[in-house]
Amino acid sequence: MFKIPDRVADLFGSNAIRVEFQQALLAAGQAQGHEMKYLEDGPFSEVARITYRRLKDFDRSTLPETRRELVASAKALSHRLITSGYAIDEAAKAGEHAADDIPELLAFVQRKCAARVGLPGHDGWERCYTHIVSRAEGALQQDRPAEDRDAGYAVLRHFASFFSRDDGFERRWFIQVPEAS
C-alpha cells in the first residue's frame, strides 16, 4: 500500500477541504460513525484516502443535483490528491527537481485541464484541477523553498501526463504514478 507523502497535506490541505470532504460523505450517506472523529482530526492525507475509498464506487444518480456536484467534486479532488502525492514521491525518489520550463508546463496544464471541464465522465474535474493546480502554482513561486517548488513541479507534471499524447506535451514532463485504489 502506498502512502500519501506529508507534502500533499502541506501544499494542498486545508480545513475548508477537510470540511468539504466531510459534507460530501454525509450527503452521500457514506460517513461511518467511527470515522467522523478521524475525518475531523486525522492526518489530511488519510482524510483524502477515506473520502476517495468511500466515494469511488458510489452511485450519485439518486442524489439531488447540489449533492451530486458536492460528491463528484470531493471524489475527483480526493482521487487526484492521492495520485499527486504519488507523483511527489516518485519525483523525490528519482531525485527530480523543478526545471526552468515552469511557465510552459503550467500553461499546458491549465489549457488542457480547462478543456476537460463539463465533458462526460469528468464530473468534479473543475473543482479538482482548480484547487490542485492553483496550489501547485503557488508552490512554484521563487520565494518558496526548493522542496515546495519540486513538489509543485511534480504535480504539474502529473497533470500534464494525462495529456501525454496531445500536441504541446513535452516528453520530459511525463511521470508515471500508480493509480489510487
FENGICOR-V522448 format. One record per run of one state. SS is the DSSP state (H for helix, E for strand, - for the rest). FROM is the first residue (numbers start at 1). TO is the last residue. Records with the same first field share a line. If there is no record, write none. Layout:
SS->FROM-TO + FROM-TO
//
This chain:
-->1-5 + 13-14 + 28-32 + 42-43 + 56-59 + 63-64 + 94-101 + 117-124 + 140-145 + 162-170 + 174-181
H->6-12 + 15-27 + 33-41 + 44-55 + 60-62 + 65-93 + 102-116 + 125-139 + 146-161 + 171-173
//
